[in-house]
Amino acid sequence: MNHQPEQTHSRRDFFARTSDGVMGAALTHLLCQDFFGGTEALANDPPHQPQQFDLKPKQPHHTPKATSVIHLFMNGGPSQMDLFDPKPVLNKMDGKPYPGNIEDLGNSNTTSIGEMLGGQYKFARHGESGMWMADVLPHTAKMADELCLINSMWTDHPNHDNALYKIHSGRLFMGYPTIGSWTVYGLGTENQNLPAYVVLTDPLGAPKNGTRNWTSGFLPPTYQGTRLRPTGSPILNLKPQYEQPTAVTESARKLLNKLDGIHRQKRPHYPLLDARIESYSLAARMQMSATEALDLSSETQHTLTDYGIGEKETESYGKRCLLARRLVERGVRFVQIFLEEQPWDSHADLSANHRAMCQRTDKPVAALLRDLKRRGLLDSTLVIWGGEFGRTPTTQKSANGFSGRDHNMQAFTSWMAGGGIKGGTTYGVTDEFGHSVVENPVSVHDFHATILHQLGLHHQELFYTRSGLEERLTGVNPPRVVKEILS
């Protein structure tokens, strides 16, 4: 009788075979989630049907106060105690040593910490609300009763790169969707002939971290920001090289759509392909709409002058603020305006640096608020101003002496206006030096949750399923909506 030799299996054999079973099933499940079940914010697709990622308008979770956002991002970290949060005690200690433990300042290099630095500008109260504001912001000060100053913002990292990732995407590292992408993922857009999420960059250069400031991350690329060029034609190749009869153009587009449909049917569950086809379709639709939206020649001379267009210092920023108004007026959901690398980063000669930045931006920002209000758009447009962190109450040693401030992640100021925000409000309190928050802290996640809330989105219900995890802009730990600043 022949006996088969007894078969033995090693530990390695067991796990190798398990990969075909339990682990293989798990992998298949995750892939199916990515292809079929990645839960979109507002759509309940039937089981085992591929998701449709597009920019068509979607129903919000609750009635929104704002339908669009203009984010005036101030790259580099404006100084809170020099612009919005006056500190008399700090002023009295100008030139004296820091009275506490210098390690509490949060600087990586404590040897660079100098003396206390008092406020660099004069402060006064403005509006019926009596809001404090520095004299280098005379135009914004006139709009004080429209603003809500949040003096108690804080973040998690003192370096620009990580703090920028945090303020835009809610995470300290690259690769995550930004708030503009989350917004258009959740709501779509009202105007299908213009991009839903537009980025207006500076002729002087791209901001630090570049395109990662408006990436869609792991969301489908349909939701990433569309950057408009700051000089020349905002969008290249927007106009056809030669004119042809309308009937010919329409026939060509119908044929192209049909060919795209055939190509897509053979390659299902491929969001990159869908996004590329949609981008080409949008480009075709934009040939008329974008040209009109980006043409400032129809604006009155009074409007151009109000924005500072025609003046050397305010020309560039004024044009972008006016474009932002024209875009939200035409149904664009989210507009961001960036400056170059990080111009508010005043390690040396803060007084001259911040004065120059205010001269560039103050007049256009105030004009934008006035223009939106005059046209009845401020009620539905949430305007946001702020950077990635603030500045320290001490000077930083530099080749030019002790005249600048270092990074401060423990307190900074941002403001909001319009979109259901309670104007004439100052929220949050910092210590006597303006260094740390002591009352009503607002984290970046709280800030994001509040913005989403005003847009009609609940931060817990806005998620995207990735590898079995429900990813959110506001992370795992639930933030709070800052309801005290809402009208």
Steps between C-alpha positions, in 0.01 A plus 500: 500500500633833401486769762513868413760686704346714773484863383618764740456876486724762646386823665608682183285266286201574719522876458580469131181299444302728732578788267293320237216462746419741779754763396409469136134543584585808706700646213216432259257667739716812526542523125126466454456779751732720297332417169137473605436599859714807569219683671442839343391774736141535389416236241361159595603288206343154463716211625773385265456794265801711405511844659434803288747778578391823343439866581123502468325684785431282804264548790669624820447332836312800639392843381817696423573861592774523234509359149856602410834580662775752423814411693754784520803301609784702654805278452769521764323576827375855571573632849190498718627744765605753235179498293194387699580410862664796683697421815579798729706283738713379211555859392622594849749214496650596163874427503491298824579128538216251468377449859410133469663178383617562144432135415130578545520717189516183294801599291726222380807723544482678836835671442332718234252650748565864577318759709131584527372697204210739546235563240632671188196711412239718665163346579153653508143377538280494190134471412204475734656183636816682611720235340874551550709529185845637416541821300663311211154356417299822450275359226420169670435695822207675328341156455545402867130443562496235225789303649532232763854500640606163638801581719521153652605286203775244562670228298729199548831584337736802489645427154347646185467177300314305765290793617395565139396139456303529825310821420408380151441127549466447874810277506867572562621307198456516124261290297169589663211686333475871573189674631414630152504145364288370788251780441445429130500125570213554741304766313602506134450834331217705355682602181602204285682729255762619750731309736348435843823574688720781369845607620637846420877510549745790510707626204797511738498122536323198642437463874708268713394136444373598153213297360476294819308796647203418274538128434211255504724242668332160502170647380438460126698763306174658384500686831846659490545875467533656156783753499453807286820658371577839660634663181401476137209274417370348828431173316717393209342383175155613612412632156512277188780567253250576224129567478262255341120487454302428816338193345842350425620568856189340650528193277864458597415522870219245469732260321770551763250435780390180331859380460571591863199296607622194307849539645361536854274191470805287422684635806252518789592597857787726390452842666812648340352437157165647603675808636702547183196470275309743720788748496498503119123540496525786748769664289265498202216649705733762645585653163215746536431510875857537624587766245209712619561435871867595484451815292520806726431749219129503580563629853447869570794730563363559851523127575851469358616799704338363815701177468822695442531386139722754328716557808842336508476352850145366478461419128578129521309411815213729403453319169489163672250619761277636224531174306400311815183707525418441132554125541277451805245727335487243219462198726860389570498321834846562647762764409842533662738793454865433580802725530851398402731271704434633854510880504357542853792299646661792686806365680675832441363854491138408570391862507597566137394151384146509636447861394590405141272196506211706631555759227473221241189330636300728734324715241402212266372287791276779629377569146410134459288509816327821394438372149353172621275683745386754241401220261322295766764226482659535844211319668568190291879529468728407788819708485799370699829680576802349675828308485638172630616623845594815690813664642679496836504793749880495494747609237710260300871549472605570144772669300295820516458493877183438704213630292300198386291227658526122474221249427232442764265204474332566837294803394409690186214703354271427208182679406178407325231716344164439333349157452303501827788620718425744782663826394662738749608207718836437665531143622762337722765640732878461513735561793646842581774450241278361222698178505252232617123457493340527844129516411283341229771319301422423135696215343548464126248216505249722682564767237437251218188356666357852530566578134336175391204568731437837335501325162235255618739209555542304823864414559417147620276421203746628238736207446663285236557128551861406428635153575214439739549826691266796502734789426390850605637852470467536877677178593408239759446707816172688461550879488238755594319756288572843652132595531575812705614682184197404290213741441 
